[in-house]
Amino acid sequence: MPIIAISLPLARAYAKKIERGNDTARVPSDVSARLERMEQAIDSIAVEVERISEGQRFTTKLLAERSGAPVGGDVSPPVR
């Protein structure tokens, strides 16, 4: 009797799975294509942001060397 009590719910769950078939939610092709384009755009933006930040670091380094101030030092106004 205990084997029937365990196997009956498993058999019902398996039967329901077979009845449903392959009705899993799928992403429509137009949405998939749009997501692909968005991913490419985000990657391009990330590359550009990295390029801009490299330029900013370089400029900051040049300005610090020119003025003799330490790079990344205290940014508080000078004491009078």
C-alpha positions as CSV (number, residue, x, y, z in Angstrom):
1,M,0.0,0.0,0.0
2,P,2.8,2.6,0.7
3,I,4.2,2.2,-2.7
4,I,0.9,3.0,-4.3
5,A,0.6,6.1,-2.1
6,I,3.9,7.4,-3.3
7,S,3.7,6.3,-7.0
8,L,0.1,7.5,-7.7
9,P,0.9,11.3,-7.2
10,L,4.1,10.9,-9.3
11,A,2.1,9.1,-12.1
12,R,-0.5,11.9,-12.0
13,A,2.2,14.6,-12.2
14,Y,3.9,12.8,-15.1
15,A,0.5,12.4,-16.9
16,K,-0.2,16.1,-16.6
17,K,3.2,17.0,-17.9
18,I,2.6,14.8,-21.0
19,E,-0.9,16.3,-21.5
20,R,0.5,19.8,-21.5
21,G,3.0,18.9,-24.1
22,N,5.6,21.5,-25.0
23,D,3.6,24.6,-24.1
24,T,6.5,26.3,-22.4
25,A,6.6,30.1,-22.8
26,R,8.8,31.2,-25.7
27,V,10.0,34.6,-26.6
28,P,8.6,35.8,-29.9
29,S,11.2,36.2,-32.7
30,D,10.6,40.0,-33.0
31,V,11.2,40.4,-29.2
32,S,14.3,38.3,-29.4
33,A,15.7,40.3,-32.3
34,R,15.0,43.5,-30.4
35,L,16.7,42.2,-27.3
36,E,19.7,41.3,-29.5
37,R,19.9,44.9,-30.8
38,M,19.6,46.3,-27.3
39,E,22.4,44.1,-26.1
40,Q,24.7,45.3,-29.0
41,A,23.8,48.9,-28.2
42,I,24.6,48.5,-24.5
43,D,27.9,46.9,-25.3
44,S,28.7,49.9,-27.6
45,I,27.8,52.4,-24.9
46,A,30.0,50.5,-22.4
47,V,33.0,50.7,-24.8
48,E,32.4,54.5,-25.3
49,V,32.0,55.2,-21.6
50,E,35.3,53.3,-21.0
51,R,37.0,55.3,-23.7
52,I,35.7,58.6,-22.2
53,S,36.9,57.6,-18.7
54,E,40.4,56.8,-20.0
55,G,40.6,60.2,-21.6
56,Q,39.5,61.8,-18.4
57,R,42.1,60.0,-16.4
58,F,44.8,60.9,-18.9
59,T,43.7,64.6,-18.8
60,T,43.6,64.6,-15.0
61,K,47.1,63.1,-14.9
62,L,48.5,65.7,-17.4
63,L,46.9,68.6,-15.4
64,A,48.2,67.3,-12.1
65,E,51.8,66.9,-13.5
66,R,51.6,70.4,-15.0
67,S,50.5,72.0,-11.7
68,G,52.6,69.8,-9.4
69,A,49.6,68.7,-7.5
70,P,49.3,65.0,-6.4
71,V,47.0,63.0,-8.5
72,G,43.8,62.1,-6.6
73,G,44.8,64.3,-3.8
74,D,42.8,66.6,-1.6
75,V,40.2,68.5,-3.6
76,S,39.2,70.9,-0.9
77,P,39.7,74.7,-1.6
78,P,43.0,76.2,-0.4
79,V,43.2,77.7,3.1
80,R,43.6,81.5,3.1
